[in-house]
Amino acid sequence: MPVEALFDISEPGEAQAKEVCKGRAVGIDLGTTNSLVAVVQAGQPTCLRDEHGSLLPSVVHYATDGGVVVGQEARGLAAQAPQDTIASVKRFMGRGPRDAEATRRLTPYQFAPGGDSESVVRFSVLGGQRAVTPVEVSAEILRVLKTRAEVALGGELDGAVITVPAYFDDGQRQATRDAGRLAGLEVMRLLNEPTAAALAYGLDKQAEGTFAVFDLGGGTFDISILKLEGGVFEVKSTGGDSALGGDDFDRAVAAHLLRQMRLPEDAAGDRYLTRRVLDAARDAKEALTKLSATEVVIERGPGDIWRGTLTRDELDHVVKPVVDRCEPPARRALRDASLEAKQLSGVILVGGATRMPIVRRLVASVFGREPLADIDPDEVVALGAAVQADLLAGNARKDVVLMDVVPLSLGLEMMGGVAEKLIHRNTTVPCGAVQTFTTYADNQTGFDLHVVQGERELVADCRSLARFKLTGVPPMPAGMARLQVTFLVDADGLLSVSAHEQTTGKESSIRVKPSYGLTDDEVERMIRDSFAHAEQDVGERLLVVERVEADRILRATRAALAASADLLVEGERAAIEAAMGALEEVKAGRDHLAVRAAIQALDAASKDFATRRMNQALAQGLRGQDIGAVESKVGK
């Protein structure tokens, strides 16, 4: 694969991607099951290998002597020390202890209480003597890959591109970047995995057209539609589930094996047996990729060996409900890209789980064609990341543009709990949005800003990302203050929000970093619900907006009646109060059109009164001024 390109990826407000350095730069696929590091050498991206091959099992063992073991050896220690051996840590990145991943019944881990446990998962290892976070565990994996690369390249690394699932949210991306820094890496860029795969495939095969990238790894599922044309790699849409992957197949098979052994689904809380059953399930799943049947051997206890047989038909039956979860996001990604399956040039497979025959049959069924798998699905992401890293390091140049997207809409909470979207789903990153807001109440001296993520119209149906305040605004009448809010999403998909009150110059900002990520089905539910409740949501939003306006005009009218009662003419107060009463009554109902009509009726009833108040205010403002000076100002 000749490498002759520079990715022109601009940070917000910059003309092009920042060049970190010229020198040794690598691409890292930090995977759920296995991780890899790749580098471009002599114009070719290559995965770096050790004595076990290119794949480094993403398993970390904490030894009693204080040492840390990573990779194949750690995987071998998992059965005898399940609590001290952490596998599939990627599924815990950016997640909290109340998340579904940390509360599964079939788990070999012990989670540590206390400290930051309300916001960060901590694994209890070494009999409770130590607690480690997913970021720390991931950093151990990255250190080994860093060392592997430095040995192969003969010196220290200058930078690395680390890949993440396209559906990782802000917290999960931040956790990945933190793990890289903790491992001593200069993280040049976070790159979405499907985009990296399309990059590697497109450059290697000199392909052009529109492709679907079906990425089913050990812990995450991503589906992206990309257009490759004239050196431009443009993501048209993305979808998926950040908690769906090969681990879920393993759990389904493990539950089936436990039933065969007539044991409860949580293995009676036996962490040693849980680890052995999960490992046996994974081995059987992998064997049945090529075989029609395989023997399963599990040590239930000292001298107690259970033997059974698992066929591919049984495997397909057991994992089908999990595989079926891939179909709705895939079809929705096509709809979001305004494409039919027959318009695609091909479907690229990524991730070890795509080797399963049942997965390939699903892909063929959804997209109406056999998928492309002529680049190793385990390596293709790392290869693409290496190309990106090499180009960002300034080792080659050519006009190649990579355009990725925001997976979920981002916005602010408005009065009445309405979600105002500033950046919409599938907007190309890096991107930004600026919107101006004003005060709702008189003498308001600050703003509470609530940043949310999701597709629904009301904040209650979206996910809270962050809250921050802007204070110190002098008291002013409602509507006088001007708050300019800026959203910026960088090329890593990370969000920053700033607020600037224009009349006073007061400013506040926040780097959005939620303490944990989305739950198993939250992203899927967000988008599915946005379609299912679209009409209802719009109605609810309109009702809230009209109620907020009704409250504003009622309050203003009451204040005017109290302050300028002498300007009322005979019968006018009764008419205005009747219109106010009618508005109060319909405001309690559910018909936004009726509320709007009542607002208009109150406006009409008070129009003459409002005109007299305005004329009086103008007269008082002009009193004592020279008529010539006034005419001169008007002329200007």
Secondary structure, 3 states (H helix, E strand, C coil): CCCCCEECCCCCCCCCCCCCCCCCEEEEECCCCEEEEEEEECCEEEECCECCECCEECEEEECCCCCEEECHHHHHHCCCCHHHEEECHHHHCCCCCCCHHHCCCCCCCCECCCCCCCCCCCEEECCCCEEECHHHHHHHHHHHHHHHHHHHHCCCCCEEEEEECCCCCHHHHHHHHHHHHHCCCCEEEEEEHHHHHHHHHHHHHCCCEEEEEEEECCCCEEEEEEEEECCEEEEEEEEEECCCCHHHHHHHHHHHHHHHCCCCCCHHHCHHHHHHHHHHHHHHHHHCCCCCEEEEEEEEECCEEEEEEEEHHHHHHHHHHHHHCCHHHHHHHHHHCCCCHHHCCEEEEECHHHHCHHHHHHHHHHHCCCCECCCCCCCHHHHHHHHHHHHHCCCCCCEEEEEEECCCCEEEECHHHEEEEEECCCCEECEEEEEEECCCCCCCCEEEEEEEECCCCEHHHCEEEEEEEEECCCCCCCCCCCEEEEEEECCCCCEEEEEEECCCCCEEEEECCCCCCCCCCHHHHHHHHHHHCHHHHHHHHHHHHHHHHHHHHHHHHHHHHHHCHHHCCCCHHHHHHHHHHHHHHHHCCCCHHHHHHHHHHHHHHCHHHHHHHHHHHHHHHHCCCCHHHHHHHHHC
